[in-house]
C-alpha cells in the first residue's frame, strides 16, 4: 500500500512504474480470459493503468487495491464489448490456457503433458463464472472476498462456483476425494 500512497500523494512516477510492473502480468492473464486478442488485452490493461493514474488522488480511499484494479480491468472489458455492440460474452467459447503465462519448477516438470492437456480441457469446460472464479482464486491467489468483489457476486456464490469447479475438475480427471 506504500506504493499506492506514494502515487496518490506525490504523483510518483516511480511508484506508478512499480505498480505497473507488479500488476501487468496478472492483469494480462485476467483480461485474456475475456478477450481473444493479445493486442486488445494489452490495450485494456493500459487503459486500466491510465485510469489508476488519472484517479490517483482518490487512491487513499481504496481499502483493497487488488480488488480495485481487477474491478477496473473487468469494467474495461465490459466497456470494450459494449463498444463492439456484443451483447454477451460466452467465456466457454474462448480457449484458455491457464499455464501459458506460468513458470514451471522441476517438481512441475513431472506432470505429464497429457495431464496438463486434460486439465486445460476440464477447465475450459467449466461454466463461465466457475472458470473465472477458479482462475482468480487458484491462479491469482485472491482471497474469496476479493474475488467475489471483482466478479460482483457474494462470497457464498463464489464458494458455490469454486465447489462446482473443483467437483467438475475432479470428475474430469478421475480423481478420488
C-alpha positions as CSV (number, residue, x, y, z in Angstrom):
1,X,0.0,0.0,0.0
2,X,3.1,2.2,0.3
3,X,3.3,2.5,-3.5
4,X,-0.3,3.4,-3.8
5,X,0.1,6.1,-1.1
6,X,3.2,7.5,-2.8
7,X,1.4,7.5,-6.1
8,X,-1.6,9.3,-4.6
9,X,0.2,11.9,-2.5
10,X,3.3,12.8,-4.5
11,X,2.4,11.8,-8.1
12,X,5.4,9.5,-8.0
13,X,6.1,8.1,-11.5
14,X,8.5,5.6,-9.8
15,X,5.6,4.3,-7.7
16,X,3.4,4.1,-10.8
17,X,6.1,2.1,-12.6
18,X,6.4,-0.3,-9.7
19,X,2.7,-0.8,-9.7
20,X,2.8,-1.4,-13.4
21,X,5.5,-4.0,-13.1
22,X,3.7,-5.7,-10.2
23,X,0.3,-5.9,-11.8
24,X,0.8,-6.0,-15.6
25,X,1.3,-9.8,-15.9
26,X,-1.6,-10.7,-13.6
27,X,-3.9,-8.2,-15.4
28,X,-3.0,-9.6,-18.8
29,X,-3.8,-13.1,-17.7
30,X,-7.1,-11.9,-16.2
31,X,-8.1,-9.8,-19.2
32,X,-7.0,-12.6,-21.6
33,X,-9.9,-14.7,-20.3
34,X,-12.4,-12.1,-21.6
35,X,-10.7,-11.1,-24.9
36,X,-9.0,-13.3,-27.5
37,X,-6.6,-10.7,-28.9
38,X,-3.4,-10.0,-27.1
39,X,-3.3,-6.5,-28.7
40,X,-6.8,-5.8,-27.3
41,X,-5.8,-7.3,-23.9
42,X,-2.8,-5.0,-23.8
43,X,-4.9,-2.0,-24.7
44,X,-7.4,-2.8,-21.9
45,X,-4.6,-3.3,-19.4
46,X,-3.1,0.0,-20.5
47,X,-6.4,1.7,-20.1
48,X,-6.7,0.3,-16.6
49,X,-3.4,1.8,-15.6
50,X,-4.4,5.1,-17.2
51,X,-7.5,5.0,-15.1
52,X,-5.4,4.4,-12.0
53,X,-3.1,7.3,-12.9
54,X,-6.0,9.7,-13.7
55,X,-7.7,8.8,-10.4
56,X,-4.6,8.6,-8.2
57,X,-5.7,11.3,-5.8
58,X,-8.7,9.1,-4.7
59,X,-6.5,6.0,-4.1
60,X,-6.1,6.6,-0.3
61,X,-9.9,5.9,0.0
62,X,-9.4,2.4,-1.6
63,X,-9.3,-0.2,1.1
64,X,-8.4,-3.2,-1.2
65,X,-6.2,-2.2,-4.1
66,X,-6.2,-5.7,-5.7
67,X,-9.9,-5.9,-5.9
68,X,-10.0,-2.2,-7.1
69,X,-7.6,-2.7,-10.0
70,X,-9.1,-6.0,-11.1
71,X,-12.6,-4.5,-11.0
72,X,-11.4,-1.6,-13.2
73,X,-10.0,-4.2,-15.7
74,X,-13.2,-6.2,-15.7
75,X,-15.2,-3.0,-16.3
76,X,-12.9,-2.0,-19.2
77,X,-13.5,-5.5,-20.7
78,X,-17.3,-4.9,-20.4
79,X,-16.9,-1.5,-22.0
80,X,-14.9,-2.9,-24.8
81,X,-17.6,-5.4,-25.7
82,X,-20.3,-2.8,-25.3
83,X,-18.4,-0.6,-27.8
84,X,-18.3,-3.5,-30.2
85,X,-22.0,-4.0,-29.7
86,X,-21.6,-7.5,-28.5
87,X,-24.4,-8.1,-26.0
88,X,-23.0,-11.1,-24.2
89,X,-19.7,-12.9,-23.9
90,X,-19.6,-16.6,-23.6
91,X,-16.3,-17.4,-22.0
92,X,-17.0,-21.1,-22.6
93,X,-16.3,-20.4,-26.3
94,X,-12.9,-18.9,-25.6
95,X,-9.9,-21.3,-25.4
96,X,-8.0,-20.6,-22.2
97,X,-4.5,-22.0,-21.5
98,X,-4.0,-21.1,-17.8
99,X,-0.5,-22.5,-17.9
100,X,0.7,-20.2,-20.7
101,X,2.0,-17.4,-18.5
102,X,3.3,-19.5,-15.7
103,X,6.8,-20.7,-15.0
104,X,7.4,-24.3,-14.1
105,X,9.5,-25.7,-11.3
106,X,11.4,-29.0,-11.5
107,X,8.6,-30.6,-9.5
108,X,6.1,-29.3,-12.1
109,X,8.0,-31.0,-14.9
110,X,7.0,-34.4,-13.6
111,X,3.4,-33.6,-14.6
112,X,2.8,-35.1,-18.0
113,X,1.8,-33.1,-20.9
114,X,-1.3,-35.3,-21.2
115,X,-2.4,-34.5,-17.7
116,X,-2.0,-30.8,-18.4
117,X,-4.0,-31.1,-21.6
118,X,-6.8,-32.9,-19.8
119,X,-6.7,-30.3,-17.0
120,X,-6.9,-27.5,-19.6
121,X,-9.8,-29.2,-21.3
122,X,-11.6,-29.7,-18.0
123,X,-11.1,-26.0,-17.0
124,X,-12.3,-24.9,-20.5
125,X,-15.4,-27.0,-20.0
126,X,-16.4,-25.2,-16.7
127,X,-19.3,-22.8,-16.7
128,X,-18.3,-19.2,-17.3
129,X,-18.5,-18.0,-13.7
130,X,-16.9,-21.1,-12.3
131,X,-14.0,-20.8,-14.7
132,X,-13.3,-17.1,-13.8
133,X,-13.8,-17.8,-10.1
134,X,-11.4,-20.7,-10.3
135,X,-8.8,-18.7,-12.1
136,X,-8.9,-15.7,-9.7
137,X,-8.7,-17.8,-6.6
138,X,-6.3,-20.6,-7.7
139,X,-4.1,-18.8,-10.2
140,X,-4.1,-15.2,-9.0
141,X,-4.3,-16.3,-5.3
142,X,-7.1,-13.9,-4.5
143,X,-9.0,-14.2,-1.3
144,X,-12.6,-15.3,-1.7
145,X,-13.8,-11.9,-0.5
146,X,-11.7,-10.1,-3.1
147,X,-12.5,-12.4,-6.0
148,X,-16.3,-12.0,-5.1
149,X,-15.9,-8.3,-5.2
150,X,-14.2,-8.4,-8.6
151,X,-16.9,-10.6,-10.0
152,X,-19.6,-8.6,-8.3
153,X,-21.1,-11.7,-6.6
154,X,-21.5,-12.7,-2.9
155,X,-18.8,-14.8,-1.2
156,X,-21.3,-17.6,-0.8
157,X,-21.9,-17.6,-4.5
158,X,-18.2,-17.6,-5.2
159,X,-17.8,-20.6,-2.8
160,X,-20.5,-22.4,-4.7
161,X,-18.7,-21.7,-8.0
162,X,-15.4,-23.0,-6.5
163,X,-17.1,-26.1,-5.2
164,X,-18.6,-26.8,-8.6
165,X,-15.3,-26.1,-10.3
166,X,-13.4,-28.4,-8.1
167,X,-16.0,-31.2,-8.3
168,X,-16.1,-31.0,-12.1
169,X,-12.3,-31.0,-12.4
170,X,-12.1,-34.0,-10.1
171,X,-14.7,-35.8,-12.2
172,X,-12.9,-34.9,-15.4
173,X,-9.5,-36.0,-14.1
174,X,-11.0,-39.1,-12.4
175,X,-9.6,-38.1,-9.0
176,X,-10.9,-39.5,-5.8
177,X,-11.5,-37.4,-2.7
